[in-house]
Amino acid sequence: MTIIPDQPINFSSLHRLQWEEAQQKYVILYPEGMVELNQSSAEILKLCDSTRTLAQIVSELEQKFDTTGLTNDITAFLGVALQNDWINQH
Amino acid sequence: MTGLTNTNITPPRWLLAELTYACPLQCPYCSNPIDYANYQSELSTDDWKRVLTEARKMGAVQLGFSGGEPLTRQDLPELVKHARELGYYSNLITSGYGMTEEKILQLKEAGLDHIQVSIQASSQELNDHIAGTKSFEHKKTVAHLVKKHGYPMVLCVVIHRENIHQMPEILAMAEELGADYLELANTQYYGWAHANRDLLLPTKEQFEKAEVIAQAFKEKVAGKMKIYYVVPDFYEDRPKACMNGWGTTFLTIAPDGVALPCHSARDLPGLDCPNVNDYSISEIWHESKAFNFFRGFEWMKEPCHSCDEKEKDFGGCRCQAYLLTGDMYNTDPVCSKSPNHEVIQHAIDSAKASANLTGEEKPLIFRNSKNSRTLTKN
């Protein structure tokens, strides 16, 4: 499974992305489980809102953090997210 | 409160709210205590709301509404709504009995995140026998409705000697119902399951055969359905890391407000489990005798105390050590290093011998109030 470049990315309706005050981090919640996210993973997933494609997410984050060359890292992480069903493209 | 202070205490993450012991089903492996009929009082709606608020403030985020059958509580939608407002991820753990499409919609509206429906077997006859109630067709209808209304659908099947031969049919049923998650829970022998162990514990051959089938299915449905396989610890040689360590992650509140480090802990002697009517959740979690009892490693006896695996499995399950060896400080006898490990083989042999008896010689004891009172009479 790989990300289709020209299709927008949705966050899964069967999972919930949420800021946890007590843990001071974002988490993904799903039946009987929780994944704790580091800051960069959370920043990427927050942009998976059914309106943005991979390229748009990359350019937005490069702009936000005033950097370049994020394509490979973001693509790799979204591949993992896709495999875990946190995101989808249908 | 004993005034203990321990600065290394992690906050609770999982809250199990056992709303009631009332249940229309009579499953003979129920994890409720044998003497549940002695605990008639139930927390009020306001008490539960306070418990939810206090635990959330400490960091609890996964919430299970359980029982008994939680649908028997008329205030369930109100509690779900309160939980959603607090930011919990809430799970309804139900038999499906008493569920209607109207209620599913009402709970969705209130903010319920997912519904776990239990099914006892893949055939109506066996399901209704084990549940002690005619319920099979309705459970399947409920599973369809759960899917229809966009919840993640979790199907839970408790596995034991009466249904383990149906593993292929159980898997096919889960696929047909469109389960997103399938929990194959090998019976854990506490409470009613402990009382019925001779009749429920499968042989090693049965376990291994069923496990091979389940593993092959897991690979086949990867990407479509997730399988949670709860291992049968009697056939392992190391114990489970029970509750992820005592008082580290899990908080159970029983129907009458007693706070438990695990849902079987009220059977352990001398713990003096505190009640939410008397103390705040924070006091209970940090300061109570019960929650500090088996925290850390100081309480351990040998062979656990000097074992290099103690940080991995915490010595196993305290309730199992107590039930099977009579001493809750002992190493969980599932561990092959335990000096009491032979009790596991005795249990397996005893169950195997019972397999040849007829139901009239040794009937299953179903979980109901009458049997609860009979079994707890001295």
Interface residues (C-beta under 8 A of the other chain):
Chain A: M1 S13 L14 R16 Q18 E20 A22 Q23 V27 L29 Y30 P31 E32 G33 M34 Q83 D85
Chain B: P11 R13 K57 M58 G59 V61 Q62 G87 Y89 N91 D113 H114 Q116 G150 P152 V154 D180 Y181 E183 G223 Y228
